[in-house]
Amino acid sequence: MRFVIALLAIIASPAMAQNKIAVRSGEHGTFTRLVIDAIPPEGWSAAQNERTVTLNLPNFNTLATSGIFARIPRTRLLSTQTSGSQFTLRLGCDCPVQVFSLENRVLVIDIRDPNSAPVTQAIDLAAPPAEQVAQDESTEPAPTEMAAPPVPNLDTIRDRLVEQLTRAADQGLLSLSDTPPEPEDIESMLPEALEISEPAPEIIPTGDTPEVEPRIDIRTAFERPQNYTPPSRSECTLPTPITEGTAVDRYNEYIKVRGGLYREFDTIDRVQLRRTVLLAIGLGLGTEAQLHLEMHGELLPNRDVLWYMAGIVDGRRSGASLPRLSSCDGASGFWSRLTDDRAHIAALYAAEDLETLAEIPPEFRVLMAEHAAEHWLELSMPATAQRAFELAQRTGIPLSAQMQLISAKISQMDGNYDRAERQFNHLAGNSGIAGLQARIGLVEIGLTKNEPIARAAELDLAATAFQMRGTELGRTAIRLLASIRARSGNLSSSLHLLTTSAQREPEMAEIWQHVAAELIIETTVDSPDYARAVLNYADFLPAGSAGDSARIAAAQGLDQLGLPTDADWIAPPTANRAPVPAEESLETTLPQAPAATDSADTPTSLASAQQLIEAGRALRLSTVELISAVGEP
């Protein structure tokens, strides 16, 4: 008997389960979705009362709700309850709810975050249809780059514009036309008409700044391409990074907006994408902004401009290029000139750029002041860089180590070495890039003061040159290391370092050749290995006047050491090189070597002359080595 009862229970269980209607659930970025997997019954209804949603589903059997929270968290939806034909939802937030029939196959319930855009065209339960339509049209309109964007209500703006234009026409400032304006013209007026009044910009202290004083800017037509056209007004309107509010609030919004990039069926929301990128730029997250642009940037028409702006806030101004917009006014010109290496352009717009920097909200101003000050410092504009530093300091926000390093470099460039040394010492213990640059700054000050460089500092430079090879910081370390070795009497080691660096980076060979020429000119002849160094590395000297000056200095030094033959050999310019200018000629400083010929009637061939030169050079090198060996203790 018991077996029969158990068998009947097992058979009846699937039948009862088949009578239940499945309720599927899913979690999305900005909404939670429930799907009642059955054809909606006739006369169904739904209503929302604050955080309670009630669905009336006539003739529906029991709903299978046990697996709802297996796939979603209890955040937007806290609990569900079924009672007869009613299905009640208790919400965890003041969330708008949409309930609609999808192709008369299933009933869909969407619970979305407050202030988030609806996923479908269905109306919210808590709002009448007319109000919902108005809300859809006024809440965050799509940008102009989207296809067929909704037209906002411009009646108020149009009335204001008509009033202003009529007043201007009455005063004779313009003439009205019967031709209606183009939509593009109206859109270009919107930012001006909708401009929100900001607090008065911070007043920049006045003073004598050489870079921003009025000047006569003389330029020729050859400095521009012949087909140059000034940027248009639309080109001078760059996207504005989102910088309102605190950094914490903007970061939280960034996380939220980034989670809403994908709509139904994994389509990208262009409005959310653009806002995500602008929030990332405003937070200084340039790499993340470029990542979004690399993945979905083709959806935004101004993708290249946003890419450059993201690189600037990340401190990678070398990878950005907006010089065409350098003549623009305001923020657009400020951003563009940060990528322009022309010193006269930076000096011409320095005062305007400082005013723009003062109008930026404090937290973002500190970030942009750092990049602007570094840019002006590279263009030898320390006074303007100091103004940018003061604008950042006045915000009261703690400055980064990089900004403190810029202040030390300004002091160094102004010749205030004591103050710069204190600032560099304060940062020298930093383990990051700022610490490396501070230690390099201390070495530069020591070389400028002609002070002995500690062995520990020399070893630190060697480690920096190895670790940062291929970068500008590594090259600076190599240059300083070569100067230290040359001053300590080891010119051969210094020139050897430069030649190996040129072999490692052929694109930098010409620069290292000029550094070698400068070291030979600066090194005195009393250096222990002077003769050996200049003779061994004479071929490494550059062509042109710089190389000729180094050869002249080397010839004079060899002549002082009693090696006139070697002086004659190194002095004449080599083949394929411009002759030494008359004022640099050695005729007045070195005796002319007598011409050596076998016979007055028999000219020497070119091959035999080359053999004689090579043999003489080998003999001279052997003589120098012998003299050096005898002179050693």
C-alpha positions as CSV (number, residue, x, y, z in Angstrom):
1,M,0.0,0.0,0.0
2,R,2.8,2.4,0.9
3,F,4.6,1.6,-2.3
4,V,1.5,2.5,-4.4
5,I,1.1,5.8,-2.5
6,A,4.8,6.7,-3.1
7,L,4.5,5.8,-6.8
8,L,1.4,8.0,-7.2
9,A,3.3,10.9,-5.5
10,I,6.2,10.5,-7.8
11,I,3.9,10.5,-10.9
12,A,1.9,13.5,-9.6
13,S,5.0,15.7,-8.9
14,P,5.9,16.3,-12.6
15,A,2.3,17.0,-13.4
16,M,2.1,19.6,-10.7
17,A,5.4,21.1,-11.8
18,Q,4.1,21.3,-15.3
19,N,1.2,23.4,-14.1
20,K,3.6,26.0,-12.6
21,I,4.6,29.0,-14.8
22,A,8.4,29.6,-14.8
23,V,9.7,33.0,-13.8
24,R,13.2,33.6,-15.2
25,S,15.5,36.3,-13.8
26,G,18.6,38.2,-15.1
27,E,20.9,40.9,-13.8
28,H,22.1,43.7,-16.1
29,G,24.2,46.9,-15.7
30,T,21.4,49.3,-14.9
31,F,18.4,47.1,-14.5
32,T,17.1,43.7,-13.3
33,R,14.7,41.8,-15.5
34,L,12.1,39.2,-14.7
35,V,10.4,37.2,-17.5
36,I,7.1,35.3,-16.8
37,D,7.3,32.6,-19.4
38,A,3.7,32.4,-20.5
39,I,1.3,34.2,-22.8
40,P,0.0,37.2,-20.8
41,P,-3.6,36.6,-19.8
42,E,-6.4,38.9,-20.9
43,G,-7.1,41.7,-18.6
44,W,-3.7,41.7,-16.8
45,S,-2.6,44.8,-15.0
46,A,0.3,46.2,-13.0
47,A,0.6,49.1,-10.5
48,Q,3.3,50.5,-8.4
49,N,3.0,52.1,-5.0
50,E,6.3,53.5,-3.8
51,R,8.5,50.4,-3.4
52,T,5.7,47.8,-4.0
53,V,4.7,46.5,-7.4
54,T,1.5,44.4,-7.7
55,L,0.6,42.4,-10.9
56,N,-2.9,41.1,-11.4
57,L,-2.7,38.0,-13.6
58,P,-6.2,36.4,-14.0
59,N,-6.5,32.7,-14.6
60,F,-2.8,32.2,-14.0
61,N,-1.7,29.1,-12.1
62,T,0.9,29.2,-9.4
63,L,4.2,30.9,-10.5
64,A,7.5,29.1,-9.9
65,T,9.4,31.8,-8.0
66,S,11.8,29.7,-6.1
67,G,14.7,30.2,-8.5
68,I,14.5,33.9,-8.9
69,F,17.3,34.9,-6.5
70,A,19.5,32.1,-7.7
71,R,20.7,34.4,-10.6
72,I,20.2,37.9,-9.2
73,P,21.2,39.6,-5.9
74,R,18.7,41.1,-3.5
75,T,19.5,44.7,-4.4
76,R,16.9,46.2,-6.7
77,L,14.5,43.4,-5.9
78,L,14.2,42.3,-2.2
79,S,11.5,39.7,-2.3
80,T,8.4,38.3,-4.2
81,Q,5.1,36.9,-3.0
82,T,2.3,35.1,-4.8
83,S,-1.3,35.1,-3.6
84,G,-3.9,33.7,-6.0
85,S,-3.8,35.7,-9.2
86,Q,-1.6,38.5,-7.7
87,F,2.2,38.6,-8.0
88,T,3.8,41.2,-5.6
89,L,7.3,42.5,-5.8
90,R,9.0,44.4,-2.9
91,L,11.8,46.7,-4.2
92,G,15.0,47.7,-2.5
93,C,15.2,51.2,-4.0
94,D,13.0,53.9,-5.5
95,C,13.4,52.2,-8.9
96,P,11.3,52.9,-11.9
97,V,9.5,49.7,-13.1
98,Q,8.3,48.8,-16.6
99,V,5.9,45.9,-17.2
100,F,5.1,45.0,-20.9
101,S,4.2,42.1,-23.1
102,L,6.9,41.1,-25.6
103,E,5.3,40.0,-28.9
104,N,2.4,38.5,-26.9
105,R,4.6,35.6,-25.9
106,V,6.0,36.5,-22.5
107,L,5.5,39.2,-19.8
108,V,8.6,41.2,-19.0
109,I,9.3,43.2,-15.8
110,D,12.2,45.6,-15.8
111,I,13.4,47.2,-12.5
112,R,16.0,49.8,-13.3
113,D,18.2,52.2,-11.3
114,P,16.9,55.7,-10.6
115,N,17.9,58.3,-13.2
116,S,19.0,55.6,-15.6
117,A,17.8,55.6,-19.2
118,P,15.0,53.1,-20.0
119,V,16.0,50.1,-22.0
120,T,12.7,49.9,-23.9
121,Q,10.0,52.2,-25.1
122,A,7.5,51.0,-22.4
123,I,6.3,53.5,-19.9
124,D,7.1,53.5,-16.2
125,L,4.3,52.4,-13.8
126,A,4.9,55.3,-11.5
127,A,4.5,58.0,-14.2
128,P,1.5,58.8,-16.5
129,P,2.2,58.2,-20.2
130,A,2.3,61.9,-21.1
131,E,4.8,62.7,-18.4
132,Q,6.9,59.7,-19.4
133,V,7.1,60.9,-23.0
134,A,8.2,64.3,-21.8
135,Q,10.8,62.8,-19.6
136,D,12.2,60.7,-22.4
137,E,12.6,63.8,-24.5
138,S,14.2,66.0,-21.8
139,T,16.4,63.5,-20.0
140,E,20.0,63.5,-21.3
141,P,19.4,64.0,-25.0
142,A,21.6,62.1,-27.4
143,P,24.6,63.8,-28.7
144,T,24.6,65.4,-32.2
145,E,26.8,62.6,-33.6
146,M,24.0,60.0,-33.1
147,A,21.8,59.1,-36.0
148,A,18.4,60.8,-35.9
149,P,18.7,62.3,-32.4
150,P,15.6,63.5,-30.6
151,V,15.0,67.2,-31.1
152,P,15.0,69.0,-27.7
153,N,12.4,71.6,-26.8
154,L,14.1,74.9,-27.8
155,D,11.1,77.3,-27.5
156,T,12.5,79.2,-24.6
157,I,16.0,79.4,-26.1
158,R,14.6,80.5,-29.4
159,D,12.6,83.3,-27.8
160,R,15.7,84.6,-26.0
161,L,17.7,84.4,-29.2
162,V,15.1,86.2,-31.2
163,E,14.9,89.0,-28.6
164,Q,18.6,89.4,-28.5
165,L,18.9,89.4,-32.3
166,T,16.1,91.9,-32.7
167,R,17.7,94.2,-30.2
168,A,21.0,94.0,-32.0
169,A,19.3,94.7,-35.4
170,D,17.6,97.8,-33.9
171,Q,21.0,99.0,-32.9
172,G,22.4,98.5,-36.4
173,L,24.8,95.8,-35.3
174,L,23.5,93.2,-37.8
175,S,20.9,92.8,-40.5
176,L,18.2,90.1,-40.1
177,S,17.6,87.7,-43.0
178,D,14.5,85.9,-44.0
179,T,16.5,82.7,-44.6
180,P,15.9,80.2,-41.8
181,P,19.0,79.1,-39.9
182,E,20.4,75.6,-40.6
183,P,20.1,73.0,-37.8
184,E,23.9,73.0,-37.5
185,D,23.9,76.7,-36.7
186,I,21.3,76.3,-34.0
187,E,23.3,73.5,-32.4
188,S,26.4,75.6,-32.5
189,M,24.5,78.3,-30.5
190,L,23.3,75.9,-27.8
191,P,26.4,75.8,-25.6
192,E,26.4,79.6,-25.6
193,A,22.7,79.9,-24.9
194,L,22.7,77.2,-22.2
195,E,25.9,78.5,-20.5
196,I,25.7,78.2,-16.8
197,S,27.2,81.1,-14.8
198,E,30.3,80.0,-13.0
199,P,32.0,81.7,-10.0
200,A,34.3,84.5,-10.8
201,P,37.7,83.1,-11.9
202,E,40.6,83.3,-9.6
203,I,42.5,86.5,-10.1
204,I,46.1,85.8,-11.2
205,P,48.6,87.9,-9.4
206,T,50.3,90.5,-11.6
207,G,54.0,90.8,-11.9
208,D,56.9,91.1,-14.3
209,T,56.9,87.9,-16.3
210,P,59.2,88.0,-19.2
211,E,57.3,85.4,-21.2
212,V,53.9,87.2,-21.0
213,E,55.0,90.7,-21.5
214,P,53.7,92.4,-24.7
215,R,56.0,91.8,-27.6
216,I,56.2,92.1,-31.3
217,D,55.8,88.7,-32.9
218,I,57.5,88.7,-36.2
219,R,56.8,85.7,-38.5
220,T,57.0,85.1,-42.2
221,A,54.8,83.3,-44.6
222,F,57.3,80.5,-44.8
223,E,56.5,79.3,-41.3
224,R,53.1,78.1,-42.4
225,P,52.0,75.7,-45.2
226,Q,50.9,77.6,-48.3
227,N,47.4,76.0,-48.1
228,Y,47.0,76.9,-44.4
229,T,43.5,77.8,-43.3
230,P,42.6,78.9,-39.7
231,P,40.5,76.5,-37.7
232,S,36.8,77.0,-37.9
233,R,34.5,77.6,-34.9
234,S,33.4,74.0,-34.8
235,E,37.0,72.8,-34.8
236,C,37.8,75.1,-31.9
237,T,35.1,73.5,-29.8
238,L,36.7,70.6,-28.1
239,P,34.8,68.2,-25.8
240,T,34.8,69.3,-22.1
241,P,35.9,66.8,-19.5
242,I,33.5,66.2,-16.7
243,T,35.1,67.8,-13.6
244,E,32.1,68.9,-11.5
245,G,31.9,67.6,-8.0
246,T,34.4,65.8,-5.9
247,A,36.8,63.2,-7.2
248,V,35.1,60.5,-5.2
249,D,31.7,61.3,-6.5
250,R,33.0,61.5,-10.1
251,Y,34.8,58.1,-9.7
252,N,31.6,56.5,-8.3
253,E,29.7,57.9,-11.3
254,Y,32.4,56.6,-13.6
255,I,32.0,53.1,-12.3
256,K,28.3,53.3,-12.6
257,V,28.3,54.7,-16.1
258,R,30.9,52.3,-17.3
259,G,28.7,49.4,-16.1
260,G,25.9,50.8,-18.3
261,L,27.8,50.9,-21.6
262,Y,26.1,47.7,-22.9
263,R,22.4,47.7,-23.7
264,E,20.2,44.8,-24.7
265,F,21.8,42.4,-27.1
266,D,25.3,43.8,-26.2
267,T,24.8,47.0,-28.2
268,I,26.9,50.1,-27.1
269,D,25.1,53.1,-25.7
270,R,26.8,56.1,-27.4
271,V,25.7,58.5,-24.7
272,Q,27.1,56.4,-22.0
273,L,30.3,55.8,-23.9
274,R,31.0,59.5,-24.4
275,R,30.2,60.2,-20.8
276,T,32.5,57.4,-19.7
277,V,35.4,58.8,-21.7
278,L,34.9,62.4,-20.5
279,L,34.6,61.2,-16.8
280,A,37.9,59.2,-17.2
281,I,39.7,62.2,-18.7
282,G,38.4,64.4,-15.9
283,L,39.7,61.9,-13.3
284,G,43.1,61.7,-15.0
285,L,42.5,58.1,-16.1
286,G,43.9,58.7,-19.6
287,T,44.9,55.1,-20.2
288,E,41.4,53.8,-19.4
289,A,39.9,56.5,-21.6
290,Q,42.1,55.4,-24.5
291,L,41.1,51.8,-23.9
292,H,37.4,52.6,-24.3
293,L,38.2,54.6,-27.4
294,E,40.3,51.8,-28.9
295,M,37.4,49.3,-28.4
296,H,34.5,51.5,-29.4
297,G,35.9,54.8,-30.6
298,E,34.5,54.4,-34.1
299,L,31.1,55.3,-32.6
300,L,32.3,58.8,-31.7
301,P,33.1,61.3,-34.5
302,N,35.7,63.2,-32.4
303,R,37.5,60.1,-31.4
304,D,41.0,61.4,-32.3
305,V,40.6,64.6,-30.3
306,L,39.5,62.6,-27.2
307,W,42.4,60.3,-27.7
308,Y,44.9,63.2,-27.7
309,M,43.2,64.7,-24.6
310,A,43.5,61.4,-22.8
311,G,47.2,61.2,-23.6
312,I,47.7,64.7,-22.2
313,V,46.1,64.0,-18.8
314,D,48.3,60.9,-18.6
315,G,51.4,63.0,-19.1
316,R,52.1,61.6,-22.6
317,R,52.1,64.9,-24.5
318,S,54.6,63.6,-27.0
319,G,52.0,61.2,-28.4
320,A,49.5,63.9,-28.9
321,S,49.3,66.5,-31.7
322,L,46.8,69.3,-31.9
323,P,48.9,72.2,-33.1
324,R,46.4,73.1,-35.8
325,L,44.1,74.4,-33.0
326,S,46.8,76.4,-31.3
327,S,45.3,79.7,-32.5
328,C,41.9,78.9,-30.8
329,D,40.8,80.8,-27.8
330,G,39.8,79.5,-24.4
331,A,40.1,75.9,-23.2
332,S,40.4,74.5,-26.7
333,G,43.5,76.5,-27.4
334,F,44.9,75.7,-24.0
335,W,44.6,71.9,-24.6
336,S,46.1,72.3,-28.1
337,R,49.0,74.4,-27.1
338,L,50.1,71.8,-24.5
339,T,51.0,69.6,-27.5
340,D,52.7,72.4,-29.5
341,D,56.5,72.7,-29.1
342,R,56.8,76.1,-30.7
343,A,58.1,78.5,-28.0
344,H,56.8,81.7,-29.6
345,I,53.3,80.3,-29.7
346,A,53.5,79.4,-26.0
347,A,54.8,82.8,-25.1
348,L,52.2,84.6,-27.2
349,Y,49.3,82.8,-25.4
350,A,50.8,82.4,-22.0
351,A,48.6,85.0,-20.2
352,E,45.5,83.6,-21.8
353,D,46.4,80.0,-20.9
354,L,47.0,81.1,-17.3
355,E,43.6,82.6,-17.1
356,T,42.1,79.4,-18.5
357,L,44.0,77.3,-16.0
358,A,42.6,79.5,-13.2
359,E,39.0,78.8,-14.2
360,I,39.4,75.0,-14.1
361,P,37.9,73.4,-11.0
362,P,40.5,72.9,-8.2
363,E,41.0,69.1,-8.3
364,F,41.4,69.0,-12.1
365,R,43.4,72.3,-12.1
366,V,46.1,70.6,-10.0
367,L,46.5,67.9,-12.6
368,M,46.5,70.2,-15.6
369,A,48.8,72.7,-13.9
370,E,51.4,69.9,-13.5
371,H,51.4,69.2,-17.3
372,A,51.3,72.9,-18.2
373,A,54.2,73.8,-15.9
374,E,56.2,70.9,-17.2
375,H,55.5,72.0,-20.8
376,W,56.5,75.6,-20.2
377,L,59.6,74.5,-18.4
378,E,60.7,72.5,-21.4
379,L,60.3,75.6,-23.5
380,S,62.5,77.6,-21.1
381,M,59.6,79.6,-19.6
382,P,60.3,79.2,-15.8
383,A,58.3,82.3,-14.8
384,T,55.2,81.1,-16.5
385,A,55.7,77.6,-15.1
386,Q,56.0,79.2,-11.6
387,R,52.6,80.9,-12.1
388,A,51.1,77.5,-12.9
389,F,52.7,76.1,-9.8
390,E,51.2,78.9,-7.7
391,L,47.7,78.3,-9.1
392,A,48.0,74.6,-8.2
393,Q,49.4,75.5,-4.7
394,R,46.5,77.9,-4.0
395,T,43.9,75.2,-4.2
396,G,45.1,73.8,-0.9
397,I,45.2,70.3,-2.3
398,P,48.5,68.4,-1.5
399,L,50.8,68.5,-4.5
400,S,52.2,65.4,-6.1
401,A,55.9,64.6,-6.0
402,Q,56.1,65.4,-9.7
403,M,54.8,68.9,-9.0
404,Q,57.3,69.4,-6.2
405,L,60.0,68.3,-8.6
406,I,58.9,70.9,-11.2
407,S,59.2,73.6,-8.5
408,A,62.8,72.4,-7.8
409,K,63.6,72.6,-11.5
410,I,62.2,76.1,-11.7
411,S,64.6,77.1,-8.8
412,Q,67.5,75.4,-10.6
413,M,66.7,77.2,-13.9
414,D,66.5,80.5,-12.1
415,G,70.0,80.0,-10.6
416,N,68.7,79.5,-7.0
417,Y,70.9,76.5,-6.5
418,D,70.6,76.4,-2.7
419,R,66.9,76.3,-2.7
420,A,66.8,73.8,-5.6
421,E,69.3,71.6,-3.7
422,R,67.0,71.5,-0.6
423,Q,64.0,70.6,-2.7
424,F,65.9,67.9,-4.6
425,N,67.2,66.4,-1.3
426,H,63.6,66.3,0.0
427,L,62.6,64.2,-3.0
428,A,65.8,62.1,-3.5
429,G,64.6,59.4,-1.2
430,N,61.5,58.8,-3.4
431,S,61.6,55.4,-5.0
432,G,59.7,56.5,-8.2
433,I,60.6,58.5,-11.2
434,A,60.5,61.7,-9.2
435,G,63.3,60.3,-7.0
436,L,65.5,59.5,-10.0
437,Q,65.0,62.9,-11.5
438,A,65.7,64.6,-8.1
439,R,69.0,62.7,-7.8
440,I,69.9,63.6,-11.3
441,G,69.1,67.3,-10.5
442,L,71.6,67.1,-7.5
443,V,74.3,65.8,-9.9
444,E,73.6,68.6,-12.3
445,I,73.9,71.2,-9.6
446,G,77.2,69.6,-8.4
447,L,78.6,69.8,-11.9
448,T,77.5,73.4,-12.3
449,K,79.2,74.3,-9.1
450,N,82.3,72.3,-10.2
451,E,82.0,70.2,-7.0
452,P,83.3,66.6,-6.8
453,I,80.6,64.0,-7.4
454,A,80.3,61.3,-4.8
455,R,81.0,57.8,-5.9
456,A,77.6,56.7,-4.7
457,A,75.9,59.3,-7.0
458,E,78.0,58.0,-9.9
459,L,77.0,54.4,-9.3
460,D,73.4,55.5,-9.0
461,L,73.7,57.3,-12.4
462,A,75.1,54.1,-14.0
463,A,72.2,52.1,-12.6
464,T,69.7,54.7,-13.9
465,A,71.3,54.7,-17.3
466,F,71.0,50.9,-17.5
467,Q,67.4,50.6,-16.1
468,M,66.0,53.5,-18.1
469,R,68.0,52.9,-21.3
470,G,66.1,54.0,-24.4
471,T,64.3,56.8,-22.5
472,E,65.0,60.5,-22.1
473,L,65.8,60.0,-18.4
474,G,68.3,57.2,-19.3
475,R,70.0,59.4,-21.9
476,T,70.3,62.2,-19.4
477,A,72.0,59.8,-17.0
478,I,74.5,58.8,-19.7
479,R,75.3,62.4,-20.6
480,L,76.0,63.2,-16.9
481,L,78.0,60.1,-16.4
482,A,80.2,60.9,-19.3
483,S,80.8,64.4,-18.0
484,I,81.8,63.1,-14.6
485,R,84.3,60.6,-16.0
486,A,85.8,63.3,-18.3
487,R,86.2,65.7,-15.4
488,S,87.8,63.1,-13.2
489,G,90.6,62.5,-15.8
490,N,89.1,59.5,-17.5
491,L,88.3,61.0,-21.0
492,S,88.8,57.6,-22.7
493,S,86.1,55.9,-20.5
494,S,83.8,58.9,-21.2
495,L,84.1,58.7,-25.0
496,H,83.9,54.9,-24.9
497,L,80.5,55.2,-23.0
498,L,79.2,57.6,-25.7
499,T,80.3,55.3,-28.6
500,T,78.7,52.2,-27.1
501,S,75.5,54.3,-26.5
502,A,75.6,55.3,-30.2
503,Q,75.9,51.7,-31.3
504,R,73.0,50.7,-29.0
505,E,70.8,53.5,-30.3
506,P,71.8,54.4,-33.8
507,E,69.1,57.1,-34.0
508,M,70.9,58.9,-31.2
509,A,74.4,58.6,-32.7
510,E,74.5,62.2,-33.9
511,I,73.6,63.6,-30.5
512,W,76.2,61.5,-28.7
513,Q,78.8,62.7,-31.3
514,H,78.1,66.3,-30.4
515,V,78.3,65.5,-26.7
516,A,81.7,63.9,-27.4
517,A,82.8,67.1,-29.2
518,E,81.7,69.2,-26.2
519,L,83.7,67.0,-23.8
520,I,86.9,67.2,-25.8
521,I,86.6,71.0,-26.0
522,E,85.9,71.3,-22.2
523,T,88.6,68.8,-21.1
524,T,92.0,70.3,-20.3
525,V,95.2,68.8,-21.7
526,D,96.5,67.9,-18.2
527,S,94.1,65.0,-18.2
528,P,96.1,61.7,-17.8
529,D,94.7,60.1,-21.0
530,Y,94.0,63.1,-23.1
531,A,96.2,62.2,-26.0
532,R,95.1,58.6,-26.2
533,A,91.4,59.6,-26.0
534,V,91.4,62.2,-28.7
535,L,93.5,60.0,-31.1
536,N,91.4,56.8,-30.5
537,Y,88.0,58.5,-30.8
538,A,88.8,61.2,-33.4
539,D,86.7,59.3,-36.0
540,F,83.6,59.5,-33.7
541,L,83.5,63.3,-33.8
542,P,80.6,64.7,-35.9
543,A,80.9,66.4,-39.3
544,G,80.4,70.1,-39.5
545,S,81.5,73.1,-37.4
546,A,81.0,71.2,-34.1
547,G,83.4,68.5,-35.1
548,D,85.8,70.9,-36.5
549,S,85.9,72.9,-33.3
550,A,86.6,69.7,-31.3
551,R,89.4,68.8,-33.7
552,I,90.9,72.2,-33.5
553,A,90.8,72.0,-29.7
554,A,92.4,68.5,-29.8
555,A,95.1,69.7,-32.1
556,Q,96.0,72.6,-29.9
557,G,96.1,70.2,-26.9
558,L,98.3,67.7,-28.7
559,D,100.6,70.5,-29.7
560,Q,100.9,71.6,-26.1
561,L,101.8,68.0,-25.2
562,G,104.7,68.1,-27.7
563,L,103.0,66.0,-30.3
564,P,102.9,68.3,-33.4
565,T,102.7,65.5,-35.9
566,D,99.6,64.1,-34.2
567,A,98.2,67.7,-34.1
568,D,98.7,68.0,-37.8
569,W,97.0,64.7,-38.4
570,I,93.9,65.4,-36.4
571,A,93.5,69.1,-37.4
572,P,92.7,68.9,-41.2
573,P,89.0,68.3,-42.0
574,T,88.2,64.8,-43.3
575,A,86.7,64.1,-46.7
576,N,83.0,64.9,-47.3
577,R,83.2,67.7,-44.7
578,A,83.0,71.4,-45.1
579,P,86.4,73.2,-44.8
580,V,87.3,74.9,-41.5
581,P,86.3,78.6,-41.5
582,A,89.1,81.1,-41.8
583,E,88.8,82.3,-38.3
584,E,89.2,78.7,-37.0
585,S,92.2,77.9,-39.2
586,L,95.3,76.5,-37.5
587,E,97.7,78.4,-39.6
588,T,98.2,81.0,-36.9
589,T,98.4,78.5,-34.1
590,L,100.2,75.5,-35.4
591,P,103.3,75.2,-37.6
592,Q,102.7,73.9,-41.0
593,A,104.0,70.4,-41.6
594,P,106.6,70.2,-44.4
595,A,105.4,68.5,-47.6
596,A,106.9,65.0,-47.9
597,T,107.5,63.7,-51.4
598,D,109.8,61.1,-52.8
599,S,110.8,63.2,-55.8
600,A,109.8,66.5,-57.2
601,D,109.2,65.0,-60.6
602,T,107.4,61.8,-59.5
603,P,103.9,62.4,-57.9
604,T,102.8,60.1,-55.2
605,S,99.8,57.9,-56.0
606,L,96.6,58.0,-54.0
607,A,97.0,54.3,-52.8
608,S,100.6,54.9,-51.6
609,A,99.5,58.1,-49.9
610,Q,96.8,56.2,-48.0
611,Q,99.3,53.5,-47.0
612,L,101.7,56.2,-45.7
613,I,99.0,57.8,-43.7
614,E,97.9,54.5,-42.0
615,A,101.5,53.6,-41.3
616,G,102.1,57.0,-39.7
617,R,99.0,56.8,-37.6
618,A,99.9,53.4,-36.3
619,L,103.4,54.6,-35.4
620,R,102.0,57.7,-33.6
621,L,99.6,55.5,-31.5
622,S,102.5,53.2,-30.6
623,T,104.6,56.2,-29.6
624,V,101.8,57.7,-27.4
625,E,101.3,54.3,-25.7
626,L,105.0,54.0,-25.1
627,I,105.2,57.5,-23.6
628,S,102.2,56.8,-21.4
629,A,103.7,53.5,-20.2
630,V,107.0,55.2,-19.3
631,G,105.2,58.0,-17.4
632,E,103.3,55.5,-15.3
633,P,104.8,54.8,-11.8
